[in-house]
Amino acid sequence: MKEDKVLNFIKNVLENMPIDWLKLTTHRLDIYNEKLAKTQFLEQFEILFKENNSKTAALGALSTAFDYIRLGHPLSSILEWAIANINNLKSEDVISFSSRTMPVLAVLRKNLFDNKKTRIIYTNDLPDFFDPEVLKRVYGYKLELKKVESLKEISEYNGSTIFFSQKDAIGNADLNSNIDFFITTHPRFGSILLINGEKNRNYIPEIQHVRRRETIAMTPANCFSALQQLTETTSFDQNKSNDGTNKQNVVNSIKEITGTSTEALLASSGLSMQYAIIMGLIDNALQYHKGKAIKFIVPPNCYGGTNDQARRVAACIENVEVVDLPVDGDNDMVKSTHTVLEKIAYEDAVPYIIAEIPTNPRVEVPDLQKLQKVLNASRKTASGEVAIDPVFILDQTFCPNVQFLANDGILSSVRTVSYVSGSKFPSGGKCTAGYCVTNEKAEALLSKIEKHLVLCDNEATDLQVEILAEQLPSMNQRIKDAYKNTREFVNFIRKTLPAANINFVSEELAKEGFTPSVFSLDLPTKGHTNEEREAYKRALNHKLIDMMINQIPNESKYCVSYGQLKGCYWTIPATSTQGTTKESDKDYIARVSVSPDLDLELHKKVFSDFVEKM
């Protein structure tokens, strides 16, 4: 009876839901409480369920479930809630993934730290891309595999038992006390993990963190289709895109945009792409530099996902370490890179550098000629041998149009892997898919990166590829138009509020092709102590953002995205994109991203009003 009530309510929700649930990649932070992510949304959703209220207005008023859809979103939360209800579980015991293997890796990761054994049980053959030997050798995970004819054969086990099912059906799971984690997979949708028993509930935060950093939640479109299948309202094969043609079009566009001739790899998100890069490079180092320490050199205040993921990987693998690379403010990326590389060369370690150009959120570009010289320099180990040359891993999300890796590009002579978050300019905010390319000098690394992208089942979905195929051809023009609006807005703010400190590229850098459409704003402050001045500035940040989103609600949003097709997005990096960064490295400033399509004059007027009321 309860199952029928749940399914009937879901049918009505699917008919009446806000279209943004399917279309947005980031949601409003003004109705989002990170500490109550998913729980707040579902608590309010549960009230609507009890009242049998599935009206569009009521659904649209629900709190934001997660800030990025790659972490989770309204439809993934509802899918998990429905499956939990059907199987008499709590909603937090069900977690959906776009990947079919990452839920397995999430359990393996926690058990690695708990020194606990893991057994994977399956009935049919495991997917071809599931490679247990690589998981042991590269990731450092410990696992046992066992094939059974039926679930009745599953005996007690001193450790965690994962049952891996490849049935297409979404919904019921045949749980028993000898199964700790029940994973059901679907070739197009991804997977759903059910956590069985109170003793396993302490895995939930760790599994959610894997979904947050190394993969993504099941996408809105696929959650929608899965819910339709669950309620038997339509066939799950609907609207299948022509992935082959779309993928080739995307790869061709990326080659043209980046000026590269190597193949592009497409991932489900920027962090999914970065994870494949990191694990692929570790695999490469284990093969070609056996026994040597592997050092990932990372700016401590860069995007929180990048920083956190690198440190999470290092925590799992004995000979991998993260080294800080100070790049912003009083620090110079070139000098910092030289200092760090000299030390790592002396230690005869393998250097992998992850850096954003321009930096985030200070939007700084190093002296590229000097950077190239430092990266190309020949160095010696303590024993006088030639040191291993670095691989430069470049996050160029802010300026994906700059041809760093072309044959005549500034980094053509340095082994370089470049990647971009597709939720920004490549898709215009329509999907989260990311991509990477290499220059010719680093082309040999691509096969290793692809190997781990496939192993983690983190490749872009058909719909993501279709969206990129539609949006990439217009990307460079959108970048030009958005930069023009941003420059005008920045100049206006400088004139209207000269005391504000604005971080944005110079006119000279723009002429060289660095035309981002994001800037950071350090508002003037006052007070007798540093604490008073900091508190005043933070309050002023929020006052400005509140005015913008309240007076221009159709365009200005409290949101963390960038490269959107329309409007103006505002955020505080310290409370959003730098979420897991050390407190001392956080930036409590306003970050503003401007699109090619917005009412700039209205934004100027509201800013003038703000200045008058300061």
Order of alpha helices (4+ residues) and beta strands (2+ residues): alpha-alpha-alpha-alpha-alpha-beta-alpha-beta-alpha-beta-beta-beta-beta-alpha-alpha-alpha-beta-alpha-beta-alpha-beta-alpha-beta-alpha-beta-beta-beta-alpha-alpha-alpha-beta-alpha-beta-alpha-beta-beta-beta-alpha
